[in-house]
Amino acid sequence: MQVLEGLRTVQIEYADGLDTEVYILECEGGLILVDVGFTPLCHENIQKELDTMGSKWGDIKMIIITHAHGDHINNLAQVKELTDAEVVIGEGDEAALEERTGIKADIILGQGDVIGACGNIEIIHVPGHSPGNLALYMHRHKAIIAGDTIFGDNERIIEAPPKKYCNDADSAAKNLVILAEYDFDALLLSHGLNTYAGAKEKVMKLIESCV
């Protein structure tokens, strides 16, 4: 489903009330897939979205992994085989990615690095949920694809990543302040409903509660 111009979300419910989302970016040189999911249903739903777009797996030229947790990476070997796309991961998660999927990242990026596609995608390194946890700042859209940097619910209430899912929960909460440096209206999550207007104000309130 297209949620912003050239930016699509694929939502997969995998248990009662629990879901995850991956994103497809329609860029000038091809498609970029953000995360790959972890179940056959994730794979099927990505296939359906590609069909809706009139696209195929081979049109995906890059896969950006926000962090090396199973629900975001377990389908990577299959997707890599279908696409032969470059795999991007944040510095600090590359070893875990290879250990858990057998796939070695082609590109390792850190804070402030820019992918020159889709009007520039800036890497935001927010460690804590995992050592190499990334969010993506979409300059063209004034949007942040947060991955698991922030969790949400079905009422668009946001919170820091729950402790039980974090490598370092205190850092995950405190490092949210990094997001304050960016000018954004939309916040796109992996878990919970997205916010398409007024997102920075919500995030600033969350940051204040975490200090």
Secondary structure as UniProt FT lines:
FT   STRAND          2..4
FT   TURN            5..6
FT   STRAND          7..15
FT   TURN            16..17
FT   STRAND          18..27
FT   TURN            28..29
FT   STRAND          30..34
FT   HELIX           40..53
FT   HELIX           57..59
FT   STRAND          60..64
FT   HELIX           70..73
FT   TURN            74..75
FT   HELIX           76..83
FT   STRAND          86..90
FT   TURN            91..92
FT   HELIX           94..101
FT   STRAND          107..109
FT   TURN            111..112
FT   STRAND          114..115
FT   TURN            118..119
FT   STRAND          121..125
FT   TURN            127..128
FT   TURN            131..132
FT   STRAND          134..138
FT   TURN            139..142
FT   STRAND          143..147
FT   STRAND          151..152
FT   TURN            154..155
FT   STRAND          158..159
FT   HELIX           163..165
FT   HELIX           169..174
FT   HELIX           175..181
FT   STRAND          186..189
FT   HELIX           199..210
//
